[in-house]
Amino acid sequence: MPVDFFISGCKSTTTKDQFGLCDDPPPANNPAYIDEDSSEKWIAEVKNAGEILVNFHAIDNCIEILRPDGSMESRCDCMLHFNNSLIFAELKDRGYRGWIAKGSKQISNIIRIFKENYNVNEYDKIEAYICNKQRPLARTGTNTTVQKFRDETGITLKLDRNIKLE
């Protein structure tokens, strides 16, 4: 059965020049969401200087994606869709080890599923971000993970909580 990443029940929109991507801490089972006012809640900060229309699509806890055995697929938190571009994002608020490896697997898996359901050649740009509020600019020891992600998906993985729409 095809997976619809663009269902209206998981979508919200904004044209704000700056907004945040939020995800409630575990054990909450709510989908990720955008917030335009309370920057202290933001896990990722999105700069939208052109104030273009951005479609936010919650994925985890919103879109049901099942494995053949009936269990739930690993999913990243959300996707931004604007102009003819996509950004997949995993939102973390953790200080402990392992968040980069786990996040890269979640995004890699969802990109694989997206590619199975959509022609990615129709998009001008596809990006992937792991955003960690506690580790805004993870740099050391990530080259292997980033290269593995690029080899698997053809997309560069960015480890940054600041997303600039261009």
C-alpha positions as CSV (number, residue, x, y, z in Angstrom):
1,M,0.0,0.0,0.0
2,P,1.4,3.4,-0.9
3,V,2.5,5.8,1.8
4,D,1.0,9.3,1.6
5,F,3.5,11.8,3.1
6,F,1.3,14.7,2.2
7,I,-1.9,13.9,4.1
8,S,-3.8,17.0,5.3
9,G,-4.2,15.7,8.9
10,C,-0.4,15.9,9.4
11,K,0.2,19.2,7.7
12,S,0.4,22.8,8.8
13,T,1.7,25.9,7.0
14,T,3.6,29.1,7.8
15,T,5.1,32.1,6.0
16,K,6.9,33.4,9.1
17,D,10.4,34.6,8.6
18,Q,11.5,32.6,11.6
19,F,9.8,29.6,13.4
20,G,10.7,26.5,15.3
21,L,10.3,22.8,15.0
22,C,9.1,21.2,18.2
23,D,8.6,17.7,19.5
24,D,7.4,16.9,23.0
25,P,9.7,14.9,25.2
26,P,9.1,11.2,25.8
27,P,6.9,9.5,26.6
28,A,4.6,11.8,24.7
29,N,3.1,10.2,21.5
30,N,2.2,13.5,19.8
31,P,3.5,14.4,16.4
32,A,6.1,17.1,15.9
33,Y,4.8,20.6,15.2
34,I,5.8,24.1,14.2
35,D,5.8,27.0,16.7
36,E,6.0,30.6,15.8
37,D,6.1,32.2,19.2
38,S,7.8,30.3,22.0
39,S,11.5,30.0,21.0
40,E,12.4,28.3,24.3
41,K,10.5,25.2,23.0
42,W,12.2,25.1,19.6
43,I,14.5,22.1,18.9
44,A,15.3,23.4,15.5
45,E,15.2,27.1,14.4
46,V,14.1,27.7,10.8
47,K,15.1,30.9,9.0
48,N,12.7,31.8,6.2
49,A,14.0,35.2,5.1
50,G,11.9,35.2,1.9
51,E,8.8,34.5,3.9
52,I,7.8,31.7,1.4
53,L,5.0,29.4,2.1
54,V,6.3,26.4,4.0
55,N,4.3,23.2,4.4
56,F,5.2,21.3,7.5
57,H,4.4,17.5,7.5
58,A,4.6,15.6,10.8
59,I,5.7,12.0,10.1
60,D,6.5,10.2,13.4
61,N,3.3,9.7,15.4
62,C,1.2,10.9,12.5
63,I,1.8,8.9,9.4
64,E,1.3,5.1,9.9
65,I,4.1,3.2,8.0
66,L,4.0,-0.5,8.7
67,R,6.6,-3.2,8.0
68,P,5.5,-6.4,6.3
69,D,5.2,-8.1,9.8
70,G,2.8,-5.3,10.9
71,S,5.2,-3.5,13.3
72,M,5.8,0.2,12.9
73,E,8.6,1.4,10.8
74,S,11.3,3.7,12.2
75,R,10.4,7.2,11.2
76,C,12.0,10.7,11.5
77,D,9.9,13.4,13.0
78,C,9.0,15.7,10.1
79,M,9.4,17.0,6.6
80,L,9.4,20.6,5.3
81,H,8.1,21.1,1.7
82,F,8.6,24.5,0.0
83,N,8.9,25.6,-3.6
84,N,10.2,22.4,-5.1
85,S,12.4,21.4,-2.1
86,L,12.2,18.9,0.8
87,I,13.9,18.9,4.1
88,F,13.6,15.8,6.3
89,A,14.3,16.4,10.0
90,E,14.9,14.4,13.2
91,L,14.4,16.4,16.4
92,K,16.5,15.5,19.5
93,D,16.7,17.1,22.9
94,R,19.4,14.8,24.3
95,G,22.9,15.1,25.7
96,Y,23.8,11.4,25.7
97,R,25.7,9.4,23.1
98,G,24.1,7.6,20.2
99,W,21.7,10.3,19.1
100,I,23.5,10.9,15.7
101,A,23.5,7.2,14.8
102,K,19.9,6.7,15.8
103,G,18.7,9.9,14.0
104,S,20.6,9.1,10.8
105,K,19.0,5.6,10.7
106,Q,15.5,7.2,11.2
107,I,16.0,9.7,8.4
108,S,17.7,7.2,6.1
109,N,14.8,4.8,6.5
110,I,12.1,7.5,5.8
111,I,14.0,8.7,2.7
112,R,14.1,5.1,1.4
113,I,10.3,4.8,2.0
114,F,9.7,8.2,0.4
115,K,11.8,7.2,-2.7
116,E,9.7,4.0,-2.9
117,N,6.5,6.1,-3.1
118,Y,7.6,9.3,-5.0
119,N,9.8,10.3,-7.9
120,V,12.6,12.2,-6.1
121,N,13.9,13.5,-9.4
122,E,10.9,15.8,-9.5
123,Y,12.4,17.8,-6.6
124,D,15.1,20.5,-7.0
125,K,16.7,19.9,-3.6
126,I,16.4,17.3,-0.8
127,E,18.1,17.9,2.5
128,A,18.3,16.0,5.8
129,Y,18.9,17.4,9.3
130,I,19.4,16.0,12.7
131,C,18.7,18.8,15.1
132,N,19.6,18.5,18.8
133,K,18.7,21.3,21.1
134,Q,21.4,20.2,23.6
135,R,24.1,19.8,20.9
136,P,23.4,22.5,18.4
137,L,26.6,22.1,16.3
138,A,27.8,18.5,16.6
139,R,31.1,18.2,14.6
140,T,33.5,15.8,16.1
141,G,33.5,12.1,15.2
142,T,30.6,12.4,12.8
143,N,32.4,12.0,9.4
144,T,31.8,8.3,9.2
145,T,28.1,8.6,9.9
146,V,27.6,11.5,7.5
147,Q,29.5,9.6,4.7
148,K,27.5,6.4,5.3
149,F,24.3,8.4,5.1
150,R,25.4,10.0,1.8
151,D,26.3,6.6,0.4
152,E,22.9,5.2,1.4
153,T,20.7,8.1,0.3
154,G,22.7,10.3,-2.0
155,I,21.8,13.2,0.4
156,T,24.2,15.1,2.7
157,L,23.2,14.8,6.4
158,K,23.5,18.0,8.3
159,L,23.9,18.1,12.1
160,D,22.7,21.5,13.0
161,R,19.7,22.9,14.8
162,N,19.6,26.0,12.4
163,I,17.8,25.4,9.1
164,K,18.0,28.1,6.5
165,L,15.5,27.9,3.7
166,E,16.8,28.9,0.3
